[in-house]
Amino acid sequence: MNRTVNNILFVLGATIFIFLLITILFFALFIPVVLFLIPNSSDPSIGMLVMVVVFVLSVGGAFIIYNKVIKLVMNKFNLEKYIGSGKR
């Protein structure tokens, strides 16, 4: 396969990985909040604020984990020679 096909496959795989990571982190943060924090709150607007915070934390956490995993995979499997712009 040429570099263009490898780039497309890498981007598709990385996109699926980041979406799954965001979803997993969102539910990992959301479930404890729903079970413990929101039922004990007397203010209904606290739920919306907590949802925004949980979403931002899940996106930020996924971005940090994604960067570390991609760097690890790129170095471990030497993917620079299979993907990239071809410029040396």
Secondary structure, DSSP 4 states (H G I P E B T S, - for coil): --HHHHHHHHHHHHHHHHHHHHHHHHHHHHHHIIIIIGGG-S-THHHHHHHHHHHHHHHHHHHHHHHHHHHHHHHHTTGGGTSS-S--
